[in-house]
Amino acid sequence: MRKLYFIVLAILFFLSFSVLYGQSTEEFFERNCFSCHTIGGGRLTGPDLKNVDQRKDTAWLEKFILNPEVILRGGDPYAAKLLKEARGVRMTRVAGLTSGLVKNLLKFIKEESAKEKTRFAKSALKERPLTPEDIVLGRQFFLGTLPLTNKGPACLGCHSIAGEGFFGGGNLGPDLTSVIGRLGGKTALMAWLSNPSSATMSPIYRKQPLDEEEILPLVAFFKSKSEKNASYMEVHDFNFMIFGFIGLILVLLIFDLLWGKRLRSVREKLVKGELE
Amino acid sequence: MDIRSQISMVFHLDKCIGCHTCSIACKNIWTDRKGTEYMWWNNVETKPGTGFPTKWEDQEKYKGGWELKKGKVVLKSTNKVKTVTNIFHNPNMPTMDDYYEPWEYDYKELFNSKESDDQPTAKPVSMVTGEYIDIKAGPNWDDDLSGSPIYARNDINLENLTPEQKKQMFEIERLVMFYLPRICNHCLNPACVASCPSGALYKRGEDGIVLLDQKRCRAWRACISACPYKKTYYNWSSGKSEKCILCFPRVETGQAPACFHSCVGRIRYLGVLLYDADKIEEIASLPDEKLVEAHRSIILDPFDEKVISEAKRNGIADSTIDAAQKSPVYNFVVKWGLALPPHIEYRTLPMLFYVPPLLPVMSAQDGDTVKNINNEFFPDFEKARVPMKYMANLFSAGNESFIRYTLEKQTAVRAYRRAVTVGDIDMKDAEKALLKADCSKEEAEAIYKSTSLSTFEERFVIPASHREQAIEMYEDPLKLKQETGFGFKDKPKRGL
């Protein structure tokens, strides 16, 4: 019995290792880095990582990958330059990173950089010209009137965009009106949507990824929005305030209806009644 | 039979001079704390008048007390459903204006004001907001204002009076008033206790004093609407309600409550009554005209052997039974039938009784002198300045026969004593009057003695307390007097 116990424990122990290390570095890169970075394919939202080790020393890179925010806030001039190039989009801290994994990643990037042709040079997504129908379809996906193939949640739940929804969208994620410009163009946005790696989106869309034929319409929709609303102001917050105000008055009216017959001042009426 | 004892009270209105000493005694002991400034556990009202809070007797507005619904006695202000729906807002409460905004005076104005043609005055300052205020009402705003067109004429008890009777009451030469001192009635069927959603109010087992547990009170304020006498008050500072406690720390140590003790007119009597608690619901559900009689019948004869043995079986101490036998309240209420409950139609079965005043003097100003316009000493009550209907509205649910009975008896006793001591009334006439008033000579003597000559010990027959039964007093109640004062032993978790 005791033996069996140890065997089970040992199996569990190795299983846990296999879960941690079973995920290969390549897979990790694809899931977490590829949405913003290529290797030899030019910049997406973030810079091309080909030969990144020649641009900056390994220690800095390791530190930056492990927690970008520390260096970004630390006033490092190179990090500031990177931030400027990325139009202010900050690299997120990737969940589950360990310093061992970072070392592996850098090694992996180095290996891939040396290759003539790597699959991380270009997104596997098919490209085609965007049509006006795509914009209409994209809007439906965004609003959730047309459900997504893999049953992922619609964008509006967490994001707002200019002119959609009376109350605007959710406030959890950023406003998406100018997202295409912010992330660095169509390709970058497509790469992001095919594998969103932010802490909030990644756990949801990893299980229920967006379909290729959904990404393209959404991109078309975002593009048209950003073109139409170059000087966009957030009117939704104002709408919300007005509605809140109307709601308050309504609630007060209901209260007055419910308790309208409550006792109001007796003495005041008594005195006034006699003086009138 | 479920015999219990009740510390009960009689206020002899014929002796009240409206000096407010009782109110001040009470205020100084109990309600001089923050949040209690506006409370008057004891107050003295001028009648006719609207009282404190304004028009408290108008239950159409305040919804206090009980009412009959399908033969069952139910609370007017609330029920199980209403307790839930009104849980955040109790709709029938007096506003601060109906009580009054308590104020202080800024006395430094007397010394610091700039030189001017007028004398400096101490400016009134609100004790709630701390701002200067213009006083528009007070707890006794209509004091002695019997003819006041605003307050006196809106007295609820003027209902059902004929136009002539009303005219008579407000005729300038015959203006009349009397005083009505009020404290908590420590009712047998207390509406405040019944209404409390937290069960904070309770009627003490040993002496029937109604108390409000300051730890349990959650400030729903149901008691404030439910009490028809408006004798529970909300302390806005502590977030708890408070009420008259009949000075139980004094009563337990054999002293009369402060308002009783300080009464200069000696109008107050305190004593034990034994009553049958099994009959409360039955009696509270009777029609209005039967209430006074039934209420009296719930009080048991403390000399009856059966009552005594039942009382003992129910755990009532010998000292309490002894006190009940000496109780002046029993004499006034049951034996002599002189004292009547206030507004019995609210069905709370109040245990404070009033002897209605005679108000016999009838004189009118004649030039520079005052002329007696009635030659008889004791005129017919039909011609009394206060119509009997008014008194009946106040003390016997509109039934004039009880008022006539008590006034007739009081007058007969006076006539008899006048025949004895002065002699300008024929003894035969006096005896005739006594006979008519259902009163023997012995009874007349007893009433006379109890009314005019009774001592402290005869007026306040307080049973020896049994501390082993008292649950409130684990500490010396006077321990903190002149230090932090009375109030909360522990700071309440709610409130300001």
Boltz contact constraints between the chains, C-beta under 6 A:
constraints:
  - contact:
      token1: [A, 259]
      token2: [B, 89]
      max_distance: 6.0
  - contact:
      token1: [A, 259]
      token2: [B, 91]
      max_distance: 6.0
  - contact:
      token1: [A, 262]
      token2: [B, 91]
      max_distance: 6.0
  - contact:
      token1: [A, 263]
      token2: [B, 61]
      max_distance: 6.0
  - contact:
      token1: [A, 263]
      token2: [B, 92]
      max_distance: 6.0
  - contact:
      token1: [A, 265]
      token2: [B, 95]
      max_distance: 6.0
  - contact:
      token1: [A, 265]
      token2: [B, 97]
      max_distance: 6.0
  - contact:
      token1: [A, 266]
      token2: [B, 54]
      max_distance: 6.0
  - contact:
      token1: [A, 266]
      token2: [B, 55]
      max_distance: 6.0
  - contact:
      token1: [A, 266]
      token2: [B, 61]
      max_distance: 6.0
  - contact:
      token1: [A, 266]
      token2: [B, 98]
      max_distance: 6.0
  - contact:
      token1: [A, 267]
      token2: [B, 54]
      max_distance: 6.0
  - contact:
      token1: [A, 267]
      token2: [B, 97]
      max_distance: 6.0
  - contact:
      token1: [A, 267]
      token2: [B, 98]
      max_distance: 6.0
  - contact:
      token1: [A, 267]
      token2: [B, 137]
      max_distance: 6.0
  - contact:
      token1: [A, 268]
      token2: [B, 97]
      max_distance: 6.0
  - contact:
      token1: [A, 270]
      token2: [B, 154]
      max_distance: 6.0
  - contact:
      token1: [A, 271]
      token2: [B, 150]
      max_distance: 6.0
  - contact:
      token1: [A, 274]
      token2: [B, 149]
      max_distance: 6.0
  - contact:
      token1: [A, 274]
      token2: [B, 150]
      max_distance: 6.0
